[in-house]
Amino acid sequence: MEDMVIDEDALLGMKSLLGEHFNDTLDFCYNEFDRLNQELKQTINNDNESAIRHAHSLKSNATQFGALSLAEMAKNVEHSLNKGNLDEALTYAALLQTFIDKTKKEIDIWRINS
């Protein structure tokens, strides 16, 4: 798998904005990544509108916290669903949990070193 791209400037901006609440908010964001991915998995085969919404939310949350590779993968799912290409969306969606796990690891490394 490709290296995860993390926007450290976005993380620094969020850390500056949130101050002492940054770590708690980041932990909440990690839970949101997992929750949105689970909801996407539950809806992708039977509720296209909800699946698109979950992929969009995952993309937005990932972007906000500098998880650019994860955001790109969620965008791929969203765009595939918008085009009506379920097979392509399922292929991308199957990679999301791996991207989420790798993203958390990379951000945690950044968190320790910053």
C-alpha positions as semicolon CSV with decimal commas, in nm:
position;residue;x (nm);y (nm);z (nm)
1;M;0,000;0,000;0,000
2;E;0,110;0,352;-0,068
3;D;0,241;0,574;0,209
4;M;-0,022;0,770;0,392
5;V;-0,012;1,141;0,326
6;I;-0,071;1,350;0,635
7;D;-0,095;1,730;0,614
8;E;0,102;1,837;0,919
9;D;0,002;2,200;0,869
10;A;-0,365;2,101;0,903
11;L;-0,284;1,913;1,223
12;L;-0,088;2,208;1,360
13;G;-0,376;2,439;1,274
14;M;-0,625;2,217;1,455
15;K;-0,389;2,184;1,751
16;S;-0,355;2,563;1,770
17;L;-0,731;2,614;1,736
18;L;-0,831;2,346;1,989
19;G;-0,550;2,392;2,240
20;E;-0,585;2,156;2,536
21;H;-0,886;1,989;2,369
22;F;-0,686;1,876;2,066
23;N;-0,607;1,524;2,187
24;D;-0,962;1,453;2,301
25;T;-1,099;1,589;1,973
26;L;-0,854;1,381;1,774
27;D;-0,959;1,069;1,965
28;F;-1,322;1,155;1,891
29;C;-1,230;1,202;1,525
30;Y;-1,071;0,855;1,519
31;N;-1,397;0,711;1,651
32;E;-1,586;0,903;1,382
33;F;-1,363;0,755;1,112
34;D;-1,456;0,407;1,235
35;R;-1,825;0,487;1,284
36;L;-1,866;0,643;0,942
37;N;-1,687;0,353;0,780
38;Q;-1,916;0,104;0,957
39;E;-2,225;0,299;0,853
40;L;-2,095;0,314;0,497
41;K;-2,049;-0,064;0,495
42;Q;-2,403;-0,111;0,627
43;T;-2,561;0,110;0,361
44;I;-2,346;0,075;0,050
45;N;-2,548;-0,213;-0,097
46;N;-2,896;-0,092;-0,016
47;D;-2,915;0,286;0,046
48;N;-2,705;0,477;-0,203
49;E;-2,798;0,820;-0,066
50;S;-2,693;0,730;0,289
51;A;-2,375;0,562;0,164
52;I;-2,282;0,876;-0,029
53;R;-2,348;1,088;0,279
54;H;-2,128;0,864;0,499
55;A;-1,845;0,864;0,244
56;H;-1,872;1,243;0,213
57;S;-1,862;1,289;0,592
58;L;-1,561;1,059;0,623
59;K;-1,387;1,256;0,348
60;S;-1,461;1,587;0,521
61;N;-1,351;1,470;0,866
62;A;-1,031;1,322;0,726
63;T;-0,951;1,641;0,536
64;Q;-1,009;1,858;0,842
65;F;-0,748;1,661;1,036
66;G;-0,495;1,639;0,756
67;A;-0,557;1,273;0,666
68;L;-0,522;1,335;0,295
69;S;-0,484;0,975;0,174
70;L;-0,787;0,866;0,373
71;A;-0,984;1,165;0,242
72;E;-0,888;1,075;-0,114
73;M;-1,003;0,714;-0,071
74;A;-1,335;0,826;0,080
75;K;-1,372;1,070;-0,212
76;N;-1,319;0,781;-0,453
77;V;-1,604;0,591;-0,283
78;E;-1,830;0,896;-0,290
79;H;-1,763;0,974;-0,656
80;S;-1,806;0,611;-0,761
81;L;-2,142;0,600;-0,586
82;N;-2,244;0,930;-0,744
83;K;-2,162;0,784;-1,087
84;G;-2,366;0,474;-1,007
85;N;-2,061;0,248;-1,021
86;L;-2,123;0,020;-0,722
87;D;-1,847;-0,228;-0,810
88;E;-1,587;0,048;-0,815
89;A;-1,724;0,195;-0,491
90;L;-1,706;-0,145;-0,322
91;T;-1,345;-0,186;-0,433
92;Y;-1,249;0,148;-0,279
93;A;-1,463;0,092;0,030
94;A;-1,287;-0,238;0,096
95;L;-0,964;-0,040;0,147
96;L;-1,104;0,219;0,388
97;Q;-1,040;0,038;0,717
98;T;-0,677;-0,021;0,621
99;F;-0,644;0,347;0,534
100;I;-0,811;0,444;0,863
101;D;-0,580;0,224;1,068
102;K;-0,268;0,348;0,889
103;T;-0,384;0,709;0,919
104;K;-0,433;0,678;1,295
105;K;-0,087;0,528;1,328
106;E;0,076;0,806;1,125
107;I;-0,106;1,083;1,313
108;D;-0,017;0,920;1,646
109;I;0,349;0,917;1,542
110;W;0,318;1,286;1,452
111;R;0,143;1,353;1,784
112;I;0,428;1,192;1,979
113;N;0,696;1,379;1,785
114;S;0,535;1,722;1,787
